[in-house]
Amino acid sequence: MAPKKPSVISASSPLPKAKEHVSVLTSLKSSILHTKAKLSALQPHGKSKVTKTTTNRERLKQVIKRLSSIEGSIGSNSSTPKAAPQNNNTRNESSKTSTISPARYPHLSLSATDFEVGGTLGRGKFGRVYLARHLSTNYICALKIISKAACTSQEEERLIRRELEVHQNLAHKNILKLLSWFHDDQSIYLVLEYAAGGNLYSKLEKQPKGRFDEHTTAQYIAQMTEALRYMHSKKIMHRDIKPENILLGLHGEIKLADFGYSVHSESGFRSTVCGTLDYLSPEVALMLLKPGKTQEYYTKAIDQWSLGVLAYELLVGRPPFEMKSSRATQKKIAGFKGKGLKIPGHVSKGAEELIRELLNLEAEKRMSLDDVLVHPWILQHTQKSVQSGLRSFNHMLEHAAAAAV
């Protein structure tokens, strides 16, 4: 079962014009020449002691090296791309200078033997995700291996094709990167960014009280909102938001993953019932409970509902509509009338307000993702981090300027 070449969902950002490349390169060359002149001025005379001057010279060398690499990168991007070699003799040579990069179509030169596969990171319906190392570059990644034999129906095959089509069209700092993919007779392989922090559900379970504090939760919700806003701008619904599908990067940043149920919709209306029960919106739960008797469509507002459920679970330690049985949970969500949601006393008024605005029974009245990002409770916990980051960056620039004098 070889996957078809996925169609492009939406056009990517336009490439910079040639004039812009020339301007950037000219500026970079000027910076390099200026920095080299400063480096020459710092050459020690005679046998004087090398103290702070050595440190300055090393820093300037690093600056020159970085500027040169940027110049080379921009120069190569502005030139006409060359066709990749098709014979096996040139494969090893090209792999030494190239890195794994996002591809819209199967990577023709990659194979399972190009990777050293380690321990299991997770498992799904069709396969498992392993920690892996790309042998020729030593690049650490996650390798999702999907068994073709496990995809026994056309529907399952369609889900995998759609996951590839959607995921390879996403590029955002809070979305797990699909670096490449390939297949052989037995399996389909997805080369994914490695999220060193594991998944959010595991981290939630390890918290002392089984829940996060408000500052941490606000940070996570803000990053999730950014990821969803990006997806919605491309007319893509995620449809399966839950802590298990949210990974954490090396620095604890959100990496939204698992796009098996995601869908691109030009109309903005969908009718397929899917997702995780605790996170289903009332309109979807009703479709599940009373098929054919209720409104047979929903919109991207289901992701906003799931975001509200996520905020509640991170602050409380459990989903808001969780019951002892799946049937009871389904009925509770479907029977939600917009009132009666109990939020524990330890949750602040600001957080409670945000949750209630997202868990609005009327889909069209749920708080927009733009409004989530400017909600007072979110700003209260995120602006401090932004200001701290700016102060650190300014300090770094001042330190670099002083070192170059």
Phi, psi and omega in degrees: 000086180275128182292145177290163175291120184293145178279155179278126183285310179212153183293144177280173183298144181297146180287150179299151178285160182298322180298323179294322178298316181299318180296316180295317180296319179299317179296319180293318179297320178298319180296320181294314180298318180296318181291322178297322178298319178295322180296319179297323181293339182269003180298130182289143180256138179065222181241040179293156181292138178263107180242257183290333181300320179299317179298316180297317181297319179296318179297318180293324176299320179295321179297315180299318181298317180293316180297322180294320179293323178294317180301315181295322180295314181293321179299318180290326180290329183278344180277166180288127182294142179265151179292141180289141179295143185256351182265157185290336183295329183265357185296312182295324180294315182291328182291339181287329185257347181255158176241164178291126181228157182304136180227142181277340182236165181305140178283113189290333185264349180279147174212170182299332181286350178279356185235143168263118186264131181252221185286167180280130177264333181183171180217151180226194184294321187257348183181196182232163176247129183241151168286136184215162177231126175285117193298317186283339181244351185063020180285126179273130183213182173248135182244113178267119183250117182253121180284127177293329180294333180283343179269084189270346182239161178296327180295317179295319177297319180295321179297319180292317178300318182291323177301317178295315182299317182287309189296321183287353176258011181249134178213096183212147184298335181255019176235131181301132184279134167267107186281322180189174173203155179204175180208160173227197184293332185260327191218165171247135184242126175250120178269112188244156172300139179273121178262101188292340184275001181076198181259158186294328180295317179297320180292322178299317180296333183274355180291145184309318180252013180073018180207161179268158173284170187292325180297313180296316180298316180299321178298314180295315182295322178297317180291321176297320179297319178299316180296315181292322179298320177297313180298316180295329178294337176262012178061041178241130173260140178280309173073004177211052179284129175191160183303328181294335182262011179243118181258167181237132180283186183301327182257017178083010181281151182292139173226095180294134185223184176058091183252029180297328179257001181291152183211143173268127183224110178294322182284334183085005180240136177223159182231355180285128178275118180204171180118190179255132190310309183300339184254004179292142175279162181302322182294325178283321178298322177294320177298325179285322183281322183230071181298133179083353184248357181231180177304123188264037176203163175215173182236184179296350178297346176295330178290326177293321176300312180298327177295321176295319177296319179298314179301317179298312183296321180294327181273332186253328180104358177206158178293153185291337184246017183294131177232177184291330180236156179298321180297318180293321177297316179300316180293322181295319179290313181296329182269004181295128183253011179094352180227165176091001178285119182267126179243125183305155185294337181287348179278130183293162180298322180297315179294319179299317180299316179298315181299314181294326179290326178282327180267044177281132182301322180275114187304318184289347180258002177294146182303133179289160180293327176298318180289330177299317184292338180250012177293138182309321181293321177293312182297323180303324185257350182252331181296324179299319180293319180296315180297319179297319178296320179294320178297318180296320181293317178298319179297320180296317179296317180297319181295319180293321180295319180294322181291333184277347182285000000 
